[in-house]
Amino acid sequence: MAKEEKKAPKLRFNGYTNDWEQVKLGDVAEITPGGTPSKNISDYWYPKEIPWLSSGEINKEIIFSTNDMISKKGFNNSSAKWINQNSVLIALAGQGKTRGKVAINRIPLTTNQSIAGIDPSDEIYYKFLYHQLTKDYLKLRLISSGDGSRGGLNKKLLNDYAVNLSGIDEQHKIGVLLSHIDNTLQLHERKCEELALTKKALLQKLFPKKDEFKPEVRYKNFSDAWEQRKLGEVATFINGRAYKQNELLDSGKYKVLRVGNFYTNDSWYYSNLELADKYYIDKGDLVYTWSATFGPHIWDGEKVIYHYHIWKIELSESLDRDFTLQILEADKAKLLANTNGSTMIHVTKKDMESKVISLPNIEEQKQIGSYLMKFDSLIALHQRKLEKLKQLKKFLLQNMFI
């Protein structure tokens, strides 16, 4: 016996029990692809009179303005068409992952040929449609013509695309709830960005500028010039151990910490080896991953053996741990800025040891390090809230739609 097709989502507001109906998108909405006036005729682009959206702008998610405008003459002499506000925009084509992305349109505008407007009828609430198509992003890419990144959507594919509709009242509740979560997500994203910019400004104020020996802002009772030292003179970088395959076990006394365990890899190897103290990392130790993905960390777990691609950093009495972490984080940001954001940077022990750093006395280091660590904790708190909201939205998209 054939399995009965699901006609309602798993998660619903109280009071709604009716089956959902599957319809073609073209039966409940008007699909309007855009057009681009000739770039060779300046009168089509000046004066700037009519908002005109390019495909890359779809990533704004909510469109309140456009980066460019066309003239009335350009509109009348091209395939550009008006698209109503409170409609949904969809990228028909575009580089990378743009194709299939959707946005909510808040102003009357025109678009280029790589974007279509979806103007819903009274049977479908535009926010509900936006979130359903957001959920269907991968499906939309799959059905698009062509293959790989060269594929494209078109008016016929969208007209025939199946959408699942509840009653308009239930659509409204779903659309409003998910849009509220989107707004909260954007607030947290902006907060994270603002905090990151604030920390960047703090680092510029709390540390001396190039060729200077005192910072612009200092804690009370500190006035001495900072001292310049090579990092290798005040810290010792200890390589972890390279392991043979038969030394890495599925279970054992110690976990073997690898670079991936700091980032995306939750799987562990184990070892029963008893080694010299320098080959163990304890909770609170400062370490540095230097292969593939690189950067400093404070280890927050149990005692582990660590891999060759990690340095344990033993600090002299001249260095505070939290202050040193901030120096190494700032150095990492500088390295990334000089390599267009690539994380595939070769960091050598010799390079690290030869870096010249500016140091105040240990008490001032502690004050600066403690303050910046608290600031990092605040950033991490907002990032965790952001991740939880993203997970919540993903769960609701998967369970409030068919």
VMD Tcl script that draws the C-alpha trace (Angstrom):
set ca {
  {0.00 0.00 0.00}
  {1.41 3.39 -1.03}
  {2.48 5.71 1.77}
  {-0.04 8.56 2.18}
  {1.46 11.91 1.27}
  {1.88 14.29 4.19}
  {-0.72 17.10 4.09}
  {0.22 19.08 7.20}
  {3.47 20.08 8.92}
  {4.68 18.55 12.19}
  {4.48 21.81 14.13}
  {1.36 24.02 14.07}
  {-0.24 26.83 16.03}
  {-3.13 25.78 18.26}
  {-6.51 25.61 16.56}
  {-5.30 24.72 13.06}
  {-6.01 21.19 11.87}
  {-7.02 21.50 8.20}
  {-4.90 19.80 5.54}
  {-2.60 22.02 3.50}
  {-3.15 22.30 -0.25}
  {-0.44 21.93 -2.88}
  {-0.69 24.41 -5.76}
  {1.50 25.71 -8.56}
  {3.20 28.98 -7.66}
  {2.02 30.55 -10.92}
  {-1.61 29.92 -9.90}
  {-1.30 32.05 -6.74}
  {1.32 34.63 -7.76}
  {2.47 36.69 -10.73}
  {6.10 36.03 -11.77}
  {7.85 39.07 -13.28}
  {11.47 38.77 -14.52}
  {13.40 42.02 -14.87}
  {15.63 43.55 -17.52}
  {18.69 45.75 -17.96}
  {18.70 48.90 -20.12}
  {21.65 49.19 -22.49}
  {24.77 50.25 -20.63}
  {25.97 52.06 -23.76}
  {23.19 54.66 -23.66}
  {23.76 57.10 -20.81}
  {20.22 58.53 -21.10}
  {18.94 55.15 -19.89}
  {20.86 55.58 -16.62}
  {20.69 59.34 -16.07}
  {18.91 61.02 -14.44}
  {18.58 58.46 -11.65}
  {14.81 58.11 -11.32}
  {13.68 54.49 -10.84}
  {15.17 52.02 -8.31}
  {16.92 49.15 -10.12}
  {18.18 46.04 -8.30}
  {21.16 43.91 -9.37}
  {21.36 40.21 -8.52}
  {24.05 40.52 -5.83}
  {21.73 42.71 -3.75}
  {19.39 39.77 -3.11}
  {21.63 38.94 -0.13}
  {20.26 41.98 1.72}
  {17.21 39.75 2.43}
  {14.97 42.80 2.91}
  {15.15 45.45 0.20}
  {14.57 49.05 1.34}
  {16.80 50.65 -1.31}
  {18.87 49.75 -4.36}
  {22.50 50.46 -5.21}
  {21.58 51.87 -8.62}
  {18.73 53.56 -10.49}
  {17.68 53.90 -14.11}
  {15.96 56.73 -15.93}
  {12.34 56.72 -17.09}
  {13.70 56.58 -20.64}
  {15.74 53.49 -19.74}
  {12.64 51.87 -18.25}
  {10.56 52.57 -21.38}
  {13.23 51.24 -23.71}
  {14.05 47.95 -21.99}
  {12.38 44.83 -20.62}
  {12.54 46.27 -17.09}
  {9.17 46.07 -15.31}
  {7.74 47.45 -12.10}
  {7.71 45.04 -9.17}
  {5.37 45.86 -6.29}
  {6.37 46.34 -2.69}
  {5.51 43.48 -0.30}
  {6.42 40.99 -2.98}
  {9.16 38.35 -2.93}
  {12.28 38.64 -5.07}
  {14.17 35.57 -6.25}
  {17.57 35.29 -7.95}
  {17.17 33.36 -11.21}
  {20.93 33.26 -11.79}
  {24.07 34.62 -10.22}
  {27.55 33.71 -9.12}
  {28.31 31.37 -6.25}
  {25.28 30.56 -4.12}
  {23.13 33.48 -5.26}
  {20.79 31.49 -7.52}
  {17.66 30.51 -5.61}
  {18.13 33.11 -2.87}
  {15.04 35.17 -1.97}
  {14.39 38.57 -0.42}
  {11.37 40.59 0.69}
  {10.77 43.71 -1.36}
  {9.71 46.82 0.57}
  {9.63 49.40 -2.25}
  {8.33 49.59 -5.82}
  {11.37 48.84 -7.99}
  {12.75 47.26 -11.16}
  {15.41 44.55 -11.37}
  {17.90 43.13 -13.81}
  {17.10 40.00 -15.80}
  {18.67 37.74 -13.17}
  {15.95 38.56 -10.62}
  {12.22 37.94 -10.78}
  {9.52 39.47 -8.63}
  {6.85 37.16 -7.19}
  {3.70 39.19 -6.54}
  {1.36 37.04 -4.39}
  {-2.42 36.96 -4.76}
  {-4.81 37.15 -1.81}
  {-4.39 33.38 -1.37}
  {-0.79 33.58 -0.17}
  {0.84 35.84 2.42}
  {4.13 37.26 1.13}
  {6.11 36.59 4.35}
  {4.86 33.00 4.38}
  {5.95 32.58 0.76}
  {9.37 34.13 1.50}
  {10.06 31.67 4.31}
  {8.78 28.67 2.36}
  {11.12 29.52 -0.53}
  {13.95 30.11 1.94}
  {13.40 26.57 3.22}
  {13.32 25.29 -0.38}
  {16.60 26.97 -1.41}
  {18.44 23.73 -2.23}
  {15.41 22.30 -4.04}
  {15.15 25.44 -6.17}
  {18.79 25.14 -7.16}
  {18.30 21.47 -7.97}
  {15.40 22.06 -10.35}
  {17.04 25.01 -12.09}
  {18.11 24.49 -15.69}
  {21.70 23.55 -16.50}
  {24.08 22.07 -13.96}
  {26.47 23.23 -11.27}
  {27.02 26.96 -10.92}
  {25.88 27.59 -14.53}
  {22.28 26.63 -13.89}
  {19.42 29.06 -13.89}
  {15.79 29.43 -12.90}
  {13.20 30.90 -15.26}
  {9.58 32.02 -15.31}
  {8.23 28.64 -16.49}
  {10.04 26.69 -13.74}
  {8.73 29.09 -11.11}
  {5.17 29.04 -12.50}
  {5.18 25.24 -12.26}
  {6.89 25.12 -8.86}
  {4.74 23.41 -6.20}
  {4.09 25.30 -2.97}
  {2.09 24.07 0.00}
  {-0.54 26.42 1.43}
  {-2.44 26.50 4.68}
  {-5.33 28.89 5.26}
  {-4.38 32.56 5.04}
  {-4.69 33.10 8.82}
  {-2.23 30.30 9.59}
  {0.09 31.59 6.86}
  {0.04 35.00 8.52}
  {0.98 33.58 11.94}
  {3.83 31.53 10.49}
  {5.17 34.40 8.38}
  {5.05 36.92 11.24}
  {6.75 34.54 13.71}
  {9.62 33.70 11.37}
  {10.08 37.33 10.35}
  {10.28 38.28 14.03}
  {13.07 35.71 14.47}
  {14.83 37.16 11.40}
  {14.65 40.64 12.93}
  {16.11 39.35 16.20}
  {18.86 37.55 14.27}
  {19.78 40.76 12.49}
  {19.92 42.64 15.80}
  {22.35 40.08 17.25}
  {24.43 40.08 14.06}
  {24.72 43.87 14.24}
  {25.59 43.65 17.95}
  {28.36 41.14 17.20}
  {29.71 43.41 14.45}
  {29.56 46.46 16.74}
  {31.38 44.63 19.54}
  {34.08 43.41 17.14}
  {34.61 46.98 15.89}
  {34.68 48.30 19.46}
  {37.33 45.74 20.43}
  {39.40 46.68 17.39}
  {39.27 50.32 18.49}
  {40.20 49.32 22.07}
  {43.26 47.44 20.87}
  {44.38 50.52 18.95}
  {43.99 52.65 22.09}
  {45.36 50.21 24.71}
  {48.48 49.20 22.76}
  {51.23 51.53 21.46}
  {51.16 52.50 17.79}
  {54.03 51.55 15.55}
  {57.34 53.14 16.62}
  {55.77 54.45 19.83}
  {56.42 53.25 23.39}
  {53.26 54.29 25.21}
  {49.58 53.63 24.37}
  {47.04 56.40 23.91}
  {44.85 55.17 26.79}
  {46.19 53.76 30.07}
  {44.93 52.57 33.42}
  {45.49 54.89 36.38}
  {48.96 54.86 38.00}
  {50.74 53.45 34.93}
  {53.06 55.82 33.05}
  {56.30 53.95 32.23}
  {57.27 53.33 28.62}
  {56.57 49.86 27.29}
  {59.55 47.62 26.63}
  {60.17 45.92 23.29}
  {61.15 42.25 23.45}
  {61.32 39.35 21.05}
  {58.53 36.89 21.82}
  {61.03 34.01 21.98}
  {62.91 35.80 24.79}
  {59.88 35.80 27.11}
  {57.98 32.68 25.96}
  {58.89 29.13 25.00}
  {57.10 27.41 22.10}
  {56.97 23.64 22.56}
  {55.93 21.36 19.70}
  {53.59 18.49 20.36}
  {54.49 14.95 19.40}
  {54.10 13.24 16.03}
  {52.26 9.94 16.44}
  {52.49 6.68 14.58}
  {49.14 5.28 13.48}
  {49.39 2.34 15.88}
  {49.80 4.78 18.79}
  {46.40 6.39 18.13}
  {43.64 4.35 19.77}
  {39.84 4.35 19.77}
  {39.94 4.55 23.58}
  {42.59 5.08 26.20}
  {43.86 7.11 29.15}
  {44.48 10.41 27.35}
  {42.77 12.18 24.50}
  {45.11 13.26 21.68}
  {44.40 16.90 20.87}
  {44.62 17.77 17.18}
  {44.16 21.07 15.32}
  {40.67 20.11 14.10}
  {39.43 19.63 17.68}
  {39.63 23.40 18.16}
  {37.45 24.09 15.13}
  {35.14 21.57 13.44}
  {36.29 18.05 14.39}
  {34.50 16.45 17.35}
  {36.11 13.03 16.94}
  {39.03 12.01 19.14}
  {41.96 9.62 19.14}
  {43.31 8.33 22.45}
  {46.66 7.20 23.81}
  {47.99 5.26 26.80}
  {51.50 6.66 26.38}
  {53.24 8.13 29.43}
  {55.36 11.01 28.20}
  {57.47 13.90 29.51}
  {55.47 16.76 31.05}
  {56.09 19.03 28.06}
  {53.88 16.77 25.89}
  {50.74 17.34 27.98}
  {48.33 20.27 27.97}
  {46.33 21.07 31.10}
  {43.22 23.21 31.56}
  {44.21 26.90 31.33}
  {47.34 26.39 29.20}
  {48.00 28.79 26.34}
  {48.46 26.94 23.03}
  {48.78 27.81 19.34}
  {47.58 25.81 16.34}
  {50.00 26.46 13.50}
  {49.00 24.05 10.72}
  {46.13 24.75 8.26}
  {43.81 26.76 10.54}
  {46.01 28.76 12.88}
  {45.72 30.88 16.00}
  {46.00 31.04 19.82}
  {43.69 29.32 22.31}
  {43.36 28.79 26.03}
  {42.68 25.09 26.58}
  {39.50 24.59 28.60}
  {39.34 20.80 28.85}
  {40.88 17.88 30.67}
  {44.56 16.92 30.57}
  {45.47 15.80 27.03}
  {48.42 14.83 24.88}
  {48.80 17.23 21.97}
  {49.76 16.76 18.36}
  {52.86 18.03 16.55}
  {50.89 20.80 14.78}
  {50.17 22.52 18.09}
  {52.54 24.55 20.24}
  {52.22 24.77 24.00}
  {53.41 28.22 25.04}
  {55.17 28.43 28.37}
  {55.36 32.01 29.61}
  {58.11 33.62 31.65}
  {57.33 35.83 34.64}
  {57.45 38.80 32.26}
  {54.23 37.74 30.49}
  {50.59 37.51 31.60}
  {48.64 34.72 29.87}
  {45.51 36.74 28.96}
  {47.58 39.68 27.75}
  {49.68 37.34 25.58}
  {46.54 35.79 24.09}
  {45.42 39.27 23.01}
  {48.81 39.99 21.41}
  {48.66 36.71 19.48}
  {45.03 37.33 18.41}
  {45.99 40.80 17.12}
  {48.95 39.28 15.27}
  {46.67 36.67 13.68}
  {44.28 39.41 12.50}
  {47.23 41.27 10.95}
  {48.42 38.13 9.14}
  {44.92 37.48 7.76}
  {44.53 41.10 6.64}
  {47.74 40.79 4.64}
  {46.61 37.60 2.88}
  {43.03 38.47 1.84}
  {41.47 36.42 4.64}
  {43.05 33.07 3.72}
  {43.59 30.75 6.68}
  {46.15 28.68 4.73}
  {49.11 30.55 6.16}
  {52.40 28.90 7.06}
  {53.37 30.03 10.55}
  {56.82 28.89 11.68}
  {58.25 28.62 15.16}
  {61.20 30.76 14.13}
  {58.88 33.51 12.88}
  {56.90 33.47 16.13}
  {59.97 33.59 18.33}
  {61.43 36.50 16.37}
  {58.30 38.70 16.54}
  {58.97 41.92 18.45}
  {56.25 42.75 20.96}
  {55.70 45.74 23.26}
  {55.31 44.95 26.96}
  {54.28 47.04 29.96}
  {55.00 45.77 33.46}
  {53.18 42.62 34.55}
  {50.53 44.46 36.61}
  {49.46 46.60 33.66}
  {49.43 43.50 31.46}
  {47.05 41.81 33.91}
  {44.66 44.77 33.88}
  {44.61 44.99 30.08}
  {44.38 41.22 29.62}
  {41.56 40.83 32.15}
  {39.51 43.64 30.61}
  {39.87 42.36 27.05}
  {39.04 38.80 28.09}
  {35.79 40.05 29.64}
  {35.08 41.83 26.37}
  {35.76 38.59 24.46}
  {33.32 36.79 26.76}
  {30.65 39.36 25.90}
  {31.27 38.84 22.17}
  {31.14 35.05 22.64}
  {27.84 35.38 24.56}
  {26.19 37.23 21.66}
  {27.64 34.77 19.16}
  {26.15 31.87 21.13}
  {22.76 33.62 21.20}
  {23.09 34.13 17.45}
  {23.87 30.46 16.85}
  {20.92 29.35 19.02}
  {18.58 31.64 17.06}
  {19.89 30.21 13.78}
  {19.28 26.69 15.05}
  {15.77 27.66 16.20}
  {14.96 29.16 12.81}
  {16.28 26.06 11.03}
  {14.12 23.84 13.25}
  {11.00 25.93 12.62}
  {11.56 26.02 8.84}
  {11.90 22.23 8.82}
  {8.83 21.61 10.98}
  {6.33 24.42 10.20}
  {6.25 23.70 6.47}
  {5.58 20.54 4.49}
}
mol new
graphics top color blue
foreach p $ca { graphics top sphere $p radius 0.5 }
foreach p [lrange $ca 0 end-1] q [lrange $ca 1 end] { graphics top cylinder $p $q radius 0.2 }
display resetview
